[in-house]
Amino acid sequence: MTMSDDEILAPRKPRSGGRSHATGTQGRGPVIDQDGREIRPETVEQGFQDVRFEFGKDNPFAGNPFANLTREQRIARIEAIAKLLDVAFVVPGTNIRYGIDGLIGLIPVVGDIITTAISLWLVREARALGAPWYLTARMLGNVAVDGVVGIVPFAGDAFDVMFRANMRNVRMLRRWLDKQPRI
């Protein structure tokens, strides 16, 4: 069945009355569900009226989604992110481990800024867990060395793979936490 140019360029007139079948506008057909049945426009509109987004203090998911984590969950999260950044992958055929810190660092300047920001967030989390100032200062030193040397193209990325600042920081935090009395 071929259509003439006039049929292609001119919109179809509705068959009944002055309105189109489903939406009241020309050029649009009925809304059909997956089973091939027609969905009435009123039903679609009613479905969207039931959707709500509640942001407020009474909503348990409002604000900070990480606020209600236990101490152990925070530590596990810090360790998981440090492993992802520093030792998540293995170079095939070798025992050399690397993480996304080395991969993202291949993007000049921006990649190193991103991974340094994530590393700084890990130090902030350690401080939130109660790490003393001298420990966070050492952790910040590791992040600074990693960030500054990481800016050097390729050599900095190789340094990132070998230095593993985030794993060092988690190891220092874990040693300090193990010395603390259990409450």
BALOBA-1460 file (C-alpha; in Angstrom, 3 decimals):
// residues 183
<rec num="1" residu="m" x="0.000" y="0.000" z="0.000"/>
<rec num="2" residu="t" x="1.626" y="3.197" z="-1.175"/>
<rec num="3" residu="m" x="0.783" y="6.641" z="0.090"/>
<rec num="4" residu="s" x="0.638" y="9.678" z="-2.120"/>
<rec num="5" residu="d" x="2.652" y="12.797" z="-1.350"/>
<rec num="6" residu="d" x="-0.524" y="14.575" z="-0.252"/>
<rec num="7" residu="e" x="-1.293" y="11.873" z="2.322"/>
<rec num="8" residu="i" x="2.228" y="12.015" z="3.711"/>
<rec num="9" residu="l" x="2.363" y="15.809" z="4.023"/>
<rec num="10" residu="a" x="-1.206" y="16.480" z="5.162"/>
<rec num="11" residu="p" x="-2.270" y="15.286" z="8.594"/>
<rec num="12" residu="r" x="-5.146" y="12.849" z="8.745"/>
<rec num="13" residu="k" x="-8.485" y="14.065" z="9.845"/>
<rec num="14" residu="p" x="-10.028" y="12.169" z="12.744"/>
<rec num="15" residu="r" x="-12.817" y="9.784" z="11.775"/>
<rec num="16" residu="s" x="-15.270" y="10.702" z="14.501"/>
<rec num="17" residu="g" x="-16.064" y="14.206" z="15.677"/>
<rec num="18" residu="g" x="-13.374" y="16.845" z="15.771"/>
<rec num="19" residu="r" x="-10.976" y="15.108" z="18.143"/>
<rec num="20" residu="s" x="-8.296" y="12.487" z="17.667"/>
<rec num="21" residu="h" x="-8.814" y="9.066" z="19.194"/>
<rec num="22" residu="a" x="-6.533" y="9.214" z="22.253"/>
<rec num="23" residu="t" x="-5.176" y="12.612" z="23.105"/>
<rec num="24" residu="g" x="-7.209" y="15.216" z="21.316"/>
<rec num="25" residu="t" x="-4.293" y="16.284" z="19.106"/>
<rec num="26" residu="q" x="-3.794" y="15.426" z="15.498"/>
<rec num="27" residu="g" x="-1.021" y="13.070" z="14.482"/>
<rec num="28" residu="r" x="-1.012" y="10.975" z="17.637"/>
<rec num="29" residu="g" x="-2.617" y="7.619" z="17.965"/>
<rec num="30" residu="p" x="-3.911" y="5.725" z="20.990"/>
<rec num="31" residu="v" x="-1.610" y="4.657" z="23.817"/>
<rec num="32" residu="i" x="-1.115" y="0.888" z="23.619"/>
<rec num="33" residu="d" x="0.252" y="-1.327" z="26.434"/>
<rec num="34" residu="q" x="2.556" y="-4.320" z="25.997"/>
<rec num="35" residu="d" x="-0.361" y="-6.702" z="25.516"/>
<rec num="36" residu="g" x="-1.746" y="-4.656" z="22.629"/>
<rec num="37" residu="r" x="-4.674" y="-3.192" z="24.584"/>
<rec num="38" residu="e" x="-5.532" y="0.477" z="24.388"/>
<rec num="39" residu="i" x="-4.911" y="2.539" z="27.498"/>
<rec num="40" residu="r" x="-7.332" y="5.384" z="28.077"/>
<rec num="41" residu="p" x="-5.725" y="8.826" z="28.551"/>
<rec num="42" residu="e" x="-7.490" y="9.298" z="31.887"/>
<rec num="43" residu="t" x="-5.782" y="6.165" z="33.234"/>
<rec num="44" residu="v" x="-2.346" y="7.401" z="32.189"/>
<rec num="45" residu="e" x="-2.954" y="10.819" z="33.755"/>
<rec num="46" residu="q" x="-4.202" y="9.199" z="37.000"/>
<rec num="47" residu="g" x="-1.053" y="7.040" z="37.171"/>
<rec num="48" residu="f" x="1.147" y="10.114" z="37.069"/>
<rec num="49" residu="q" x="-0.860" y="11.889" z="39.764"/>
<rec num="50" residu="d" x="0.046" y="9.127" z="42.236"/>
<rec num="51" residu="v" x="3.813" y="9.703" z="41.869"/>
<rec num="52" residu="r" x="5.317" y="11.757" z="44.721"/>
<rec num="53" residu="f" x="8.751" y="12.910" z="45.673"/>
<rec num="54" residu="e" x="9.026" y="13.701" z="49.354"/>
<rec num="55" residu="f" x="12.055" y="15.557" z="50.624"/>
<rec num="56" residu="g" x="12.008" y="16.421" z="54.284"/>
<rec num="57" residu="k" x="13.116" y="15.559" z="57.746"/>
<rec num="58" residu="d" x="10.325" y="12.971" z="58.193"/>
<rec num="59" residu="n" x="11.538" y="10.980" z="55.204"/>
<rec num="60" residu="p" x="14.198" y="8.435" z="56.287"/>
<rec num="61" residu="f" x="15.893" y="8.683" z="52.872"/>
<rec num="62" residu="a" x="16.084" y="12.486" z="52.767"/>
<rec num="63" residu="g" x="19.352" y="14.334" z="53.214"/>
<rec num="64" residu="n" x="22.464" y="12.209" z="53.567"/>
<rec num="65" residu="p" x="21.892" y="8.592" z="52.463"/>
<rec num="66" residu="f" x="25.002" y="7.488" z="54.401"/>
<rec num="67" residu="a" x="24.062" y="9.141" z="57.701"/>
<rec num="68" residu="n" x="22.692" y="6.031" z="59.401"/>
<rec num="69" residu="l" x="25.653" y="3.720" z="58.809"/>
<rec num="70" residu="t" x="27.240" y="1.924" z="61.728"/>
<rec num="71" residu="r" x="30.945" y="2.268" z="62.507"/>
<rec num="72" residu="e" x="31.680" y="-1.146" z="60.977"/>
<rec num="73" residu="q" x="29.747" y="-0.279" z="57.822"/>
<rec num="74" residu="r" x="31.709" y="2.969" z="57.433"/>
<rec num="75" residu="i" x="35.015" y="1.112" z="57.860"/>
<rec num="76" residu="a" x="33.938" y="-1.541" z="55.343"/>
<rec num="77" residu="r" x="32.955" y="1.184" z="52.870"/>
<rec num="78" residu="i" x="36.304" y="2.970" z="53.275"/>
<rec num="79" residu="e" x="38.184" y="-0.301" z="52.759"/>
<rec num="80" residu="a" x="36.119" y="-1.201" z="49.686"/>
<rec num="81" residu="i" x="36.709" y="2.180" z="48.052"/>
<rec num="82" residu="a" x="40.442" y="2.044" z="48.831"/>
<rec num="83" residu="k" x="40.683" y="-1.427" z="47.262"/>
<rec num="84" residu="l" x="38.773" y="-0.233" z="44.202"/>
<rec num="85" residu="l" x="41.095" y="2.754" z="43.850"/>
<rec num="86" residu="d" x="44.380" y="0.900" z="44.404"/>
<rec num="87" residu="v" x="44.250" y="-2.906" z="43.990"/>
<rec num="88" residu="a" x="41.031" y="-3.937" z="42.228"/>
<rec num="89" residu="f" x="42.630" y="-5.469" z="39.128"/>
<rec num="90" residu="v" x="45.623" y="-7.661" z="38.259"/>
<rec num="91" residu="v" x="47.838" y="-7.247" z="35.206"/>
<rec num="92" residu="p" x="47.414" y="-10.598" z="33.400"/>
<rec num="93" residu="g" x="50.406" y="-12.909" z="33.712"/>
<rec num="94" residu="t" x="51.933" y="-10.902" z="36.565"/>
<rec num="95" residu="n" x="51.296" y="-10.266" z="40.215"/>
<rec num="96" residu="i" x="51.005" y="-6.481" z="39.733"/>
<rec num="97" residu="r" x="47.785" y="-5.068" z="41.098"/>
<rec num="98" residu="y" x="46.304" y="-1.718" z="40.110"/>
<rec num="99" residu="g" x="43.050" y="0.134" z="40.613"/>
<rec num="100" residu="i" x="40.944" y="2.773" z="38.983"/>
<rec num="101" residu="d" x="43.278" y="5.417" z="40.457"/>
<rec num="102" residu="g" x="45.893" y="4.372" z="37.907"/>
<rec num="103" residu="l" x="43.322" y="4.193" z="35.104"/>
<rec num="104" residu="i" x="41.584" y="7.500" z="35.776"/>
<rec num="105" residu="g" x="45.006" y="9.073" z="36.318"/>
<rec num="106" residu="l" x="45.749" y="8.468" z="32.639"/>
<rec num="107" residu="i" x="43.437" y="11.398" z="31.884"/>
<rec num="108" residu="p" x="45.791" y="14.381" z="32.194"/>
<rec num="109" residu="v" x="45.198" y="16.637" z="35.226"/>
<rec num="110" residu="v" x="41.428" y="16.007" z="35.500"/>
<rec num="111" residu="g" x="41.872" y="12.324" z="36.353"/>
<rec num="112" residu="d" x="44.355" y="13.116" z="39.106"/>
<rec num="113" residu="i" x="42.043" y="15.786" z="40.526"/>
<rec num="114" residu="i" x="39.158" y="13.306" z="40.629"/>
<rec num="115" residu="t" x="41.142" y="10.549" z="42.348"/>
<rec num="116" residu="t" x="42.713" y="13.019" z="44.792"/>
<rec num="117" residu="a" x="39.235" y="14.274" z="45.689"/>
<rec num="118" residu="i" x="38.070" y="10.708" z="46.377"/>
<rec num="119" residu="s" x="41.192" y="10.106" z="48.485"/>
<rec num="120" residu="l" x="40.483" y="13.287" z="50.457"/>
<rec num="121" residu="w" x="36.946" y="12.068" z="51.066"/>
<rec num="122" residu="l" x="38.396" y="8.859" z="52.528"/>
<rec num="123" residu="v" x="40.524" y="10.962" z="54.904"/>
<rec num="124" residu="r" x="37.415" y="12.929" z="55.870"/>
<rec num="125" residu="e" x="35.601" y="9.686" z="56.646"/>
<rec num="126" residu="a" x="38.534" y="8.582" z="58.811"/>
<rec num="127" residu="r" x="38.297" y="11.856" z="60.706"/>
<rec num="128" residu="a" x="34.540" y="11.297" z="61.129"/>
<rec num="129" residu="l" x="35.375" y="7.906" z="62.670"/>
<rec num="130" residu="g" x="37.441" y="9.730" z="65.290"/>
<rec num="131" residu="a" x="40.963" y="9.446" z="63.874"/>
<rec num="132" residu="p" x="43.314" y="11.840" z="65.722"/>
<rec num="133" residu="w" x="44.933" y="14.838" z="64.051"/>
<rec num="134" residu="y" x="48.373" y="13.219" z="63.705"/>
<rec num="135" residu="l" x="46.906" y="10.241" z="61.870"/>
<rec num="136" residu="t" x="44.855" y="12.406" z="59.515"/>
<rec num="137" residu="a" x="47.943" y="14.571" z="58.915"/>
<rec num="138" residu="r" x="49.907" y="11.488" z="57.818"/>
<rec num="139" residu="m" x="46.989" y="10.387" z="55.657"/>
<rec num="140" residu="l" x="46.833" y="13.840" z="54.052"/>
<rec num="141" residu="g" x="50.570" y="13.622" z="53.407"/>
<rec num="142" residu="n" x="50.094" y="10.344" z="51.542"/>
<rec num="143" residu="v" x="47.275" y="11.873" z="49.479"/>
<rec num="144" residu="a" x="49.401" y="14.946" z="48.721"/>
<rec num="145" residu="v" x="52.372" y="12.857" z="47.554"/>
<rec num="146" residu="d" x="50.071" y="10.686" z="45.452"/>
<rec num="147" residu="g" x="48.346" y="13.723" z="43.935"/>
<rec num="148" residu="v" x="51.489" y="15.745" z="43.181"/>
<rec num="149" residu="v" x="53.506" y="12.890" z="41.700"/>
<rec num="150" residu="g" x="50.428" y="11.575" z="39.900"/>
<rec num="151" residu="i" x="50.248" y="14.746" z="37.810"/>
<rec num="152" residu="v" x="53.399" y="13.695" z="35.909"/>
<rec num="153" residu="p" x="52.181" y="11.862" z="32.790"/>
<rec num="154" residu="f" x="52.729" y="8.069" z="32.742"/>
<rec num="155" residu="a" x="55.490" y="8.097" z="35.392"/>
<rec num="156" residu="g" x="52.952" y="9.450" z="37.875"/>
<rec num="157" residu="d" x="50.503" y="6.712" z="36.943"/>
<rec num="158" residu="a" x="53.185" y="4.068" z="37.484"/>
<rec num="159" residu="f" x="53.884" y="5.691" z="40.856"/>
<rec num="160" residu="d" x="50.142" y="5.516" z="41.692"/>
<rec num="161" residu="v" x="50.170" y="1.785" z="41.000"/>
<rec num="162" residu="m" x="53.183" y="1.189" z="43.251"/>
<rec num="163" residu="f" x="52.575" y="3.719" z="46.066"/>
<rec num="164" residu="r" x="48.906" y="2.855" z="46.810"/>
<rec num="165" residu="a" x="48.201" y="5.836" z="49.046"/>
<rec num="166" residu="n" x="44.614" y="4.799" z="49.828"/>
<rec num="167" residu="m" x="45.598" y="1.309" z="50.951"/>
<rec num="168" residu="r" x="48.345" y="2.838" z="53.128"/>
<rec num="169" residu="n" x="45.807" y="5.185" z="54.676"/>
<rec num="170" residu="v" x="43.301" y="2.411" z="55.361"/>
<rec num="171" residu="r" x="46.070" y="0.274" z="56.878"/>
<rec num="172" residu="m" x="47.079" y="3.142" z="59.210"/>
<rec num="173" residu="l" x="43.438" y="3.757" z="60.154"/>
<rec num="174" residu="r" x="42.849" y="0.042" z="60.792"/>
<rec num="175" residu="r" x="45.931" y="-0.164" z="63.072"/>
<rec num="176" residu="w" x="44.715" y="2.853" z="65.038"/>
<rec num="177" residu="l" x="41.176" y="1.445" z="65.292"/>
<rec num="178" residu="d" x="42.502" y="-1.918" z="66.527"/>
<rec num="179" residu="k" x="44.279" y="-0.149" z="69.401"/>
<rec num="180" residu="q" x="41.097" y="1.605" z="70.511"/>
<rec num="181" residu="p" x="39.003" y="0.030" z="73.277"/>
<rec num="182" residu="r" x="35.750" y="-1.580" z="72.165"/>
<rec num="183" residu="i" x="32.626" y="0.131" z="73.441"/>
